[in-house]
Amino acid sequence: MKEEIKNIFFDKATQEERDDFFFKLQEDLKNESELKETHVLSVLHSMVSLKTSDLNKEKRFNTFWGTAKSRQEKLRKLSIIGQAAAIIILVLLSANLLYAEINRTESYVLRSERGSISSVEIEEGTEIWLNTSSSAEVIKKGDKEIIVLLEGEGYFEVEHNPEREFIVKAADFQIRDIGTAFNIKAYPDDNELLVSVYEGEAQFETSDNNILKNLYGGEGLKVDLETGMRTPRLSDYMADTDWKEGKFAFEQVPFSDILDEFEEWYDVDFVINNNSLKDQLFTGVLKRKSSINNLMLILKMTSDFEYNIELNNDGSSLVLIY
């Protein structure tokens, strides 16, 4: 009985099978309550036209079916006229509840504090990693849309679902998933947005959904947030997502940029009193678990500079470089 009703609910039954099923139910008075339940399910299905996966339909069907027996007992106690009215009310209430469930909006905020990295699977096959000093507000609009408001840096592995939109908003732009693994860096103080796509495809758009560029695996984009200038760049998974693996990875990176990354990770400020060092390029891989003193010692081995670490009144560190 349950499987036959499920096939009707999932539109897997032919019209002949549907007609035969309802005819048999009406012939067998023992199945009167099942007939009512089937009518309820059928009307619900026609009233709420959804673009949703079979898995979600399965969950909703099982939830609905699980409470069927208690509803049937209540219906049996009513008069014939009362039963008809009760079915109409039940259909309307169930439809409203189901519509509310499908279109519900829920949100929560993920944070990764300074000196830490965090990750979370927001749905099966879709995971977010947050770099240090980053946050992401995840907004789920039923089964139809997931929006992530990113501040800082995040890596996304998204299992594409054609029945559900997945959009990441950062600065004044947004990235729309089309089956993708990508990284976005948009710290408020950087005045730039870096997007790197490693697999699949993503659409780079304005905040009002205008498509600016389609990005494919291996492609990236740098956006100057002050001028709006967009510069294509190649995406380098190892270099872009070293933070995910607990490392700093630099390849011909200016000394000042390296110190900026250190400031994001450690509770430390740098003062460079030797301007010739700022544009000097460094290459190497460093562990994020290392102390700031050990990192400076390693950098010092490849360049000629001195440094001194002082402790501020608030407990943070000040590194003087000369």
Secondary structure, DSSP 8 states (H G I E B T S, - for coil): -HHHHHHHHTT-S-HHHHHHHHHHHHH-GGGHHHHHHHHHHHHHHHHS-----HHHHHHHHHHHHHTHHHHHHHHHTS-HHHHHHHHHHHHHHHHHHHHHHHT-EEEEEEEE-TT--EEEEEETTEEEEE-TTEEEEEEEETTTEEEEEEEEEEEEEE---TTSEEEEEETTEEEEEEEEEEEEEE-TTT-EEEEEEEEEEEEEEETTS-EEEEEETTEEEEEETTT--EEEEE--HHHHTGGGGTEEEEEEEEHHHHHHHHHHHSSEEEEE--GGGTT-EEEEEEETTS-HHHHHHHHHHTS---EEEEE-TTS-EEEEE-
